[in-house]
């Protein structure tokens, strides 16, 4: 019962429009655009991060690592390429 009263009160407060008597300058629109663009970039980065983590886990699950180390600092580095480059540098 208390929740329905709380929800009804919140809905009434949100739906009743009152005049704001406030000035919105052009900088506010610029700030809103920055917030929108920043949110899109942050969401894209988050999706990319989780996508590659999920892709790596699925590849490890099915044993399709392709000879690459998945853990540690040498992530995505082919160990054979490191050995070959160190031999040629000597």
TAKAGI-V776533 format. One record per backbone hydrogen bond with DSSP energy under -1.0 kcal/mol. CO is the residue of the C=O (numbers start at 1). NH is the residue of the N-H. If there is no record, write none. Layout:
CO | NH
CO | NH
//
This chain:
1 | 5
2 | 6
3 | 7
4 | 8
5 | 9
6 | 10
7 | 11
8 | 12
9 | 13
10 | 14
11 | 15
12 | 16
25 | 28
26 | 30
27 | 31
28 | 32
29 | 33
30 | 34
31 | 35
32 | 36
33 | 37
34 | 38
35 | 39
36 | 40
37 | 41
38 | 42
39 | 43
40 | 44
41 | 45
42 | 46
43 | 47
44 | 48
45 | 49
46 | 50
47 | 51
48 | 52
49 | 53
50 | 54
51 | 55
52 | 56
53 | 57
54 | 58
55 | 59
56 | 60
57 | 61
58 | 62
59 | 64
69 | 76
74 | 77
77 | 69
78 | 82
79 | 83
80 | 84
81 | 85
82 | 86
83 | 87
84 | 88
85 | 89
//
